């Protein structure tokens, strides 16, 4: 699938992996990298994988994810990770900035998915 080989998708994955490895290795990076950059990258990563699956199932490499499902999944992620989990698991904290970063990432994916993946 071309999406998985696209340089931007590989770059997002590499950056997210680097942030994760830095975090578990206790590398000293600015807090905004740990707390916010991952949230911005989250939705483009998730939607790119969703697009791969949808295209594989339908055997159509021209399909795109419409705005409705993008909004629905973004709302789900925001509610799950920023409202529900912080109530039950101490490791998670609610942060309204994260919600806006999920929305920004989803918006970037929606705006550029046709240009990048068609």
C-alpha positions in Angstrom: 0.0 0.0 0.0 1.4 3.3 -1.1 0.3 5.1 2.1 2.6 3.0 4.3 5.5 3.9 2.0 4.7 7.6 1.8 7.5 9.8 3.1 5.2 11.9 5.3 3.6 8.8 6.9 7.1 7.4 7.5 8.2 10.7 9.0 5.2 10.9 11.3 5.8 7.3 12.5 9.6 8.0 12.9 8.9 11.2 14.9 6.3 9.5 17.1 8.7 6.6 17.8 11.6 9.0 18.5 9.4 10.8 21.1 8.3 7.5 22.7 11.9 6.2 22.9 13.1 9.6 24.3 10.4 9.4 26.9 11.2 5.9 28.1 15.0 6.6 28.0 14.5 9.8 30.1 16.0 12.0 27.4 15.6 15.6 28.4 13.4 17.2 25.7 11.1 20.2 26.1 7.7 19.4 27.7 5.8 20.5 24.6 7.4 17.7 22.7 6.3 15.1 25.1 2.9 16.5 26.0 1.7 18.1 22.7 3.6 16.9 19.6 2.4 13.4 20.1 -1.2 14.5 20.3 -0.9 16.5 17.1 0.6 13.5 15.3 -2.0 11.1 16.7 -5.0 11.7 14.4 -3.0 11.8 11.1 -1.4 8.5 12.1 -4.7 6.9 13.0 -6.5 8.1 10.0 -3.7 7.1 7.6 -4.0 3.5 9.0 -7.8 3.6 8.8 -7.4 4.7 5.1 -5.1 1.8 4.4 -7.6 -0.7 5.9 -10.6 0.9 4.1 -8.7 0.7 0.8 -7.7 -2.9 1.4 -11.2 -4.0 2.3 -12.8 -2.2 -0.7 -9.9 -2.9 -3.1 -10.0 0.7 -4.2 -6.9 2.9 -3.9 -8.9 6.1 -4.7 -11.1 6.1 -1.6 -10.8 8.9 0.9 -12.1 9.3 4.4 -15.1 11.7 4.4 -15.4 14.5 6.9 -18.2 12.8 9.0 -16.1 9.8 10.1 -13.1 12.1 10.7 -15.2 14.2 13.1 -16.7 11.2 14.8 -13.4 9.5 15.5 -11.8 12.7 16.6 -14.6 13.3 19.1 -14.3 9.7 20.3 -10.5 10.0 20.8 -10.9 13.4 22.6 -13.6 12.0 24.9 -11.9 8.7 25.6 -8.4 10.0 26.3 -9.2 13.4 27.7 -12.4 12.8 29.7 -13.0 9.1 30.4 -9.5 7.6 31.0 -8.4 10.5 33.4 -11.3 9.6 35.6 -10.2 6.0 36.1 -6.4 5.9 35.4 -4.0 8.2 37.2 -1.5 8.1 34.4 -3.9 10.0 32.1 -4.6 13.7 32.6 -7.4 15.7 31.0 -6.0 18.6 29.0 -8.1 20.8 26.7 -5.1 21.7 24.6 -4.8 18.0 23.7 -8.4 18.2 22.3 -7.5 21.1 20.1 -4.4 19.2 18.9 -6.5 16.2 18.0 -8.8 18.5 16.1 -5.8 20.2 14.4 -4.3 16.9 13.4 -7.6 15.6 12.1 -8.0 18.8 10.1 -4.6 18.5 8.6 -5.3 15.0 7.6 -8.6 15.9 6.0 -7.1 18.8 4.1 -4.1 16.9 2.8 -5.3 13.3 2.4 -6.2 13.7 -1.3 -3.0 15.5 -2.2 -0.8 13.0 -0.3 -2.5 9.7 -0.8 -4.1 9.8 -4.3 
